Amino acid sequence: MANESTDYSIYCDETWTSPDMRLGFPCFVFYGLLLTKEIESQLCKELREYKESHGLFIDGKYVELKWADADKGYKSSEKTGKPNRYEEYIDIFFDYLKREKIGFGYLFLSQSDYQRIEPEFITSHNCGKHDFFFMLYFQFLYHCFIKNQTKHNKLDIFIDDRNMGAEGVRYDINLLRSCLNKRLYLDAAPRMQIPLNKELRKQFEESIQLISMESSSDSNVIQISDLSAGCVRYSIENKVKPPPKIGQLTLFTNDEKEVDEEESSKSKLSKYFYTRLRQIDKYKDIQLDKPSYHHRFNIFPFSFI
């Protein structure tokens, strides 16, 4: 996706398995949606038009389509007989992904690893919980998007401000921006050779222009990213098997059919997402819990060495 004159945006957030849930693989997921400024304008317009034409623009405000409210979409669809608006909203995401207009990436790690390493990190670095979280955000942004895609192109990063804080201390997002830019410079500077000149160094160290807090309730782009991440996390934590490839038959017992009919709305939406993803030819073999180095759907299982 990257070229020398492109400006990018990344809309990102994080999500995790609730501590009171007993699932196959409790996890933390850092995720984001990457797009150029030009495509961002087109996508925002299409998402607004969808909501306006489907009764989701009320009293001058757009109704928020949240992963947590997936039940509403299915209940409404069953009651009215109309298409499920959550599935239709996700269809817009896949239309852009298939045409290679956007990129989606996520880093995930087990909840047990997170809880095991966090206190060790805090002790060894003489820091707080927010610093550990900050380190993971750096790993996610750098490896999923910046290292191989945006590189030193101009980039604005928008983070949902819902969870950006720990122990009563807010994250220093300017420090995150500075660290990412310095890493870009180090990647570009030839090792053991003369450093880049001041002007070029400045270009690299100011590639990431902005890291801003943004509320998901005000951003349709964050919402579509949130829905996608909800489906991803659900699939990982419940160890959902990949859907069959196109044209491949599956055999169900009667018991399996009955269970399928009673499955939750989140399970249905997650399976819909997984199926739609694998219907795209280049992702037909993708597994949501395995590494993927496709630039437009990057999966980064994170582990501590």
DAZI-V644945 format. One record per residue. N is the residue number from 0. RES is the residue in one letter. SS is DSSP state (H for helix, E for strand, C for the rest). PSI is psi in whole degrees, -180 to 180 (999 if undefined). Layout:
n->N res->RES ss->SS psi->PSI
n->N res->RES ss->SS psi->PSI
//
This chain:
n->0 res->M ss->C psi->-24
n->1 res->A ss->C psi->145
n->2 res->N ss->C psi->175
n->3 res->E ss->C psi->-18
n->4 res->S ss->C psi->23
n->5 res->T ss->C psi->137
n->6 res->D ss->C psi->137
n->7 res->Y ss->E psi->160
n->8 res->S ss->E psi->144
n->9 res->I ss->E psi->126
n->10 res->Y ss->E psi->118
n->11 res->C ss->E psi->167
n->12 res->D ss->E psi->-176
n->13 res->E ss->E psi->156
n->14 res->T ss->E psi->156
n->15 res->W ss->E psi->161
n->16 res->T ss->C psi->133
n->17 res->S ss->C psi->136
n->18 res->P ss->C psi->-25
n->19 res->D ss->C psi->4
n->20 res->M ss->C psi->136
n->21 res->R ss->C psi->98
n->22 res->L ss->C psi->173
n->23 res->G ss->C psi->-38
n->24 res->F ss->C psi->79
n->25 res->P ss->C psi->136
n->26 res->C ss->E psi->167
n->27 res->F ss->E psi->140
n->28 res->V ss->E psi->126
n->29 res->F ss->E psi->128
n->30 res->Y ss->E psi->162
n->31 res->G ss->E psi->160
n->32 res->L ss->E psi->124
n->33 res->L ss->E psi->133
n->34 res->L ss->E psi->155
n->35 res->T ss->E psi->162
n->36 res->K ss->H psi->-38
n->37 res->E ss->H psi->-46
n->38 res->I ss->H psi->-35
n->39 res->E ss->H psi->-44
n->40 res->S ss->H psi->-42
n->41 res->Q ss->H psi->-44
n->42 res->L ss->H psi->-44
n->43 res->C ss->H psi->-42
n->44 res->K ss->H psi->-44
n->45 res->E ss->H psi->-39
n->46 res->L ss->H psi->-39
n->47 res->R ss->H psi->-45
n->48 res->E ss->H psi->-37
n->49 res->Y ss->H psi->-48
n->50 res->K ss->H psi->-40
n->51 res->E ss->H psi->-33
n->52 res->S ss->H psi->-6
n->53 res->H ss->C psi->25
n->54 res->G ss->C psi->27
n->55 res->L ss->C psi->25
n->56 res->F ss->E psi->102
n->57 res->I ss->E psi->131
n->58 res->D ss->C psi->41
n->59 res->G ss->C psi->9
n->60 res->K ss->E psi->146
n->61 res->Y ss->E psi->135
n->62 res->V ss->C psi->134
n->63 res->E ss->C psi->126
n->64 res->L ss->C psi->103
n->65 res->K ss->C psi->147
n->66 res->W ss->H psi->-39
n->67 res->A ss->H psi->-21
n->68 res->D ss->H psi->25
n->69 res->A ss->H psi->-31
n->70 res->D ss->H psi->-36
n->71 res->K ss->H psi->-41
n->72 res->G ss->H psi->-41
n->73 res->Y ss->H psi->-38
n->74 res->K ss->H psi->-42
n->75 res->S ss->H psi->-41
n->76 res->S ss->H psi->-42
n->77 res->E ss->H psi->-35
n->78 res->K ss->H psi->-41
n->79 res->T ss->H psi->-17
n->80 res->G ss->C psi->7
n->81 res->K ss->C psi->161
n->82 res->P ss->C psi->151
n->83 res->N ss->C psi->122
n->84 res->R ss->H psi->-27
n->85 res->Y ss->H psi->-41
n->86 res->E ss->H psi->-40
n->87 res->E ss->H psi->-38
n->88 res->Y ss->H psi->-43
n->89 res->I ss->H psi->-32
n->90 res->D ss->H psi->-34
n->91 res->I ss->H psi->-42
n->92 res->F ss->H psi->-47
n->93 res->F ss->H psi->-29
n->94 res->D ss->H psi->-45
n->95 res->Y ss->H psi->-37
n->96 res->L ss->H psi->-44
n->97 res->K ss->H psi->-36
n->98 res->R ss->C psi->7
n->99 res->E ss->C psi->39
n->100 res->K ss->C psi->-18
n->101 res->I ss->E psi->167
n->102 res->G ss->E psi->145
n->103 res->F ss->E psi->136
n->104 res->G ss->E psi->155
n->105 res->Y ss->E psi->147
n->106 res->L ss->E psi->134
n->107 res->F ss->E psi->151
n->108 res->L ss->E psi->157
n->109 res->S ss->E psi->147
n->110 res->Q ss->H psi->-34
n->111 res->S ss->H psi->-39
n->112 res->D ss->H psi->-43
n->113 res->Y ss->H psi->-49
n->114 res->Q ss->H psi->-28
n->115 res->R ss->H psi->-43
n->116 res->I ss->H psi->-30
n->117 res->E ss->H psi->-53
n->118 res->P ss->H psi->-33
n->119 res->E ss->H psi->-42
n->120 res->F ss->H psi->-44
n->121 res->I ss->H psi->-42
n->122 res->T ss->H psi->-47
n->123 res->S ss->H psi->-28
n->124 res->H ss->H psi->1
n->125 res->N ss->C psi->55
n->126 res->C ss->C psi->-168
n->127 res->G ss->C psi->-180
n->128 res->K ss->H psi->-35
n->129 res->H ss->H psi->-28
n->130 res->D ss->H psi->-36
n->131 res->F ss->H psi->-45
n->132 res->F ss->H psi->-41
n->133 res->F ss->H psi->-43
n->134 res->M ss->H psi->-41
n->135 res->L ss->H psi->-37
n->136 res->Y ss->H psi->-40
n->137 res->F ss->H psi->-48
n->138 res->Q ss->H psi->-44
n->139 res->F ss->H psi->-54
n->140 res->L ss->H psi->-43
n->141 res->Y ss->H psi->-49
n->142 res->H ss->H psi->-32
n->143 res->C ss->H psi->-30
n->144 res->F ss->H psi->-47
n->145 res->I ss->H psi->-45
n->146 res->K ss->H psi->-47
n->147 res->N ss->H psi->-6
n->148 res->Q ss->H psi->-71
n->149 res->T ss->H psi->-32
n->150 res->K ss->C psi->-124
n->151 res->H ss->C psi->14
n->152 res->N ss->C psi->155
n->153 res->K ss->C psi->136
n->154 res->L ss->E psi->131
n->155 res->D ss->E psi->134
n->156 res->I ss->E psi->128
n->157 res->F ss->E psi->123
n->158 res->I ss->E psi->130
n->159 res->D ss->E psi->124
n->160 res->D ss->C psi->7
n->161 res->R ss->C psi->-40
n->162 res->N ss->C psi->9
n->163 res->M ss->C psi->71
n->164 res->G ss->E psi->156
n->165 res->A ss->E psi->142
n->166 res->E ss->C psi->33
n->167 res->G ss->C psi->8
n->168 res->V ss->E psi->131
n->169 res->R ss->E psi->148
n->170 res->Y ss->C psi->144
n->171 res->D ss->C psi->90
n->172 res->I ss->H psi->-24
n->173 res->N ss->H psi->-32
n->174 res->L ss->H psi->-40
n->175 res->L ss->H psi->-44
n->176 res->R ss->H psi->-45
n->177 res->S ss->H psi->-43
n->178 res->C ss->H psi->-41
n->179 res->L ss->H psi->-42
n->180 res->N ss->H psi->-40
n->181 res->K ss->H psi->-36
n->182 res->R ss->H psi->-38
n->183 res->L ss->H psi->-41
n->184 res->Y ss->H psi->-44
n->185 res->L ss->H psi->-36
n->186 res->D ss->H psi->-35
n->187 res->A ss->H psi->-31
n->188 res->A ss->C psi->126
n->189 res->P ss->C psi->129
n->190 res->R ss->C psi->138
n->191 res->M ss->C psi->20
n->192 res->Q ss->C psi->-179
n->193 res->I ss->C psi->131
n->194 res->P ss->C psi->159
n->195 res->L ss->C psi->149
n->196 res->N ss->C psi->164
n->197 res->K ss->H psi->-41
n->198 res->E ss->H psi->-44
n->199 res->L ss->H psi->-37
n->200 res->R ss->H psi->-41
n->201 res->K ss->H psi->-38
n->202 res->Q ss->H psi->-43
n->203 res->F ss->H psi->-42
n->204 res->E ss->H psi->-6
n->205 res->E ss->C psi->21
n->206 res->S ss->C psi->-48
n->207 res->I ss->E psi->105
n->208 res->Q ss->E psi->-35
n->209 res->L ss->E psi->138
n->210 res->I ss->E psi->114
n->211 res->S ss->E psi->148
n->212 res->M ss->E psi->137
n->213 res->E ss->E psi->139
n->214 res->S ss->C psi->133
n->215 res->S ss->H psi->-27
n->216 res->S ss->H psi->-19
n->217 res->D ss->H psi->-2
n->218 res->S ss->C psi->114
n->219 res->N ss->H psi->-29
n->220 res->V ss->H psi->-43
n->221 res->I ss->H psi->-37
n->222 res->Q ss->H psi->-41
n->223 res->I ss->H psi->-31
n->224 res->S ss->H psi->-39
n->225 res->D ss->H psi->-44
n->226 res->L ss->H psi->-43
n->227 res->S ss->H psi->-44
n->228 res->A ss->H psi->-36
n->229 res->G ss->H psi->-42
n->230 res->C ss->H psi->-40
n->231 res->V ss->H psi->-50
n->232 res->R ss->H psi->-43
n->233 res->Y ss->H psi->-43
n->234 res->S ss->H psi->-39
n->235 res->I ss->H psi->-49
n->236 res->E ss->H psi->-24
n->237 res->N ss->C psi->5
n->238 res->K ss->C psi->48
n->239 res->V ss->C psi->131
n->240 res->K ss->C psi->146
n->241 res->P ss->C psi->141
n->242 res->P ss->C psi->159
n->243 res->P ss->C psi->154
n->244 res->K ss->C psi->163
n->245 res->I ss->C psi->129
n->246 res->G ss->C psi->-5
n->247 res->Q ss->C psi->129
n->248 res->L ss->C psi->150
n->249 res->T ss->C psi->147
n->250 res->L ss->C psi->131
n->251 res->F ss->C psi->145
n->252 res->T ss->C psi->167
n->253 res->N ss->H psi->-37
n->254 res->D ss->H psi->-41
n->255 res->E ss->H psi->-37
n->256 res->K ss->H psi->-42
n->257 res->E ss->H psi->-41
n->258 res->V ss->H psi->-41
n->259 res->D ss->H psi->-38
n->260 res->E ss->H psi->-24
n->261 res->E ss->C psi->7
n->262 res->E ss->C psi->158
n->263 res->S ss->C psi->162
n->264 res->S ss->H psi->-38
n->265 res->K ss->H psi->-36
n->266 res->S ss->H psi->-43
n->267 res->K ss->H psi->-45
n->268 res->L ss->H psi->-38
n->269 res->S ss->H psi->-43
n->270 res->K ss->H psi->-36
n->271 res->Y ss->H psi->-45
n->272 res->F ss->H psi->-49
n->273 res->Y ss->H psi->-43
n->274 res->T ss->H psi->-45
n->275 res->R ss->H psi->-38
n->276 res->L ss->H psi->-47
n->277 res->R ss->H psi->-8
n->278 res->Q ss->C psi->-17
n->279 res->I ss->C psi->125
n->280 res->D ss->H psi->-45
n->281 res->K ss->H psi->-13
n->282 res->Y ss->H psi->17
n->283 res->K ss->C psi->-22
n->284 res->D ss->C psi->7
n->285 res->I ss->C psi->144
n->286 res->Q ss->C psi->130
n->287 res->L ss->C psi->-14
n->288 res->D ss->C psi->15
n->289 res->K ss->C psi->155
n->290 res->P ss->C psi->142
n->291 res->S ss->E psi->129
n->292 res->Y ss->E psi->18
n->293 res->H ss->E psi->128
n->294 res->H ss->C psi->-30
n->295 res->R ss->C psi->-5
n->296 res->F ss->E psi->86
n->297 res->N ss->E psi->122
n->298 res->I ss->E psi->125
n->299 res->F ss->E psi->90
n->300 res->P ss->E psi->119
n->301 res->F ss->C psi->138
n->302 res->S ss->C psi->152
n->303 res->F ss->C psi->128
n->304 res->I ss->C psi->999
//
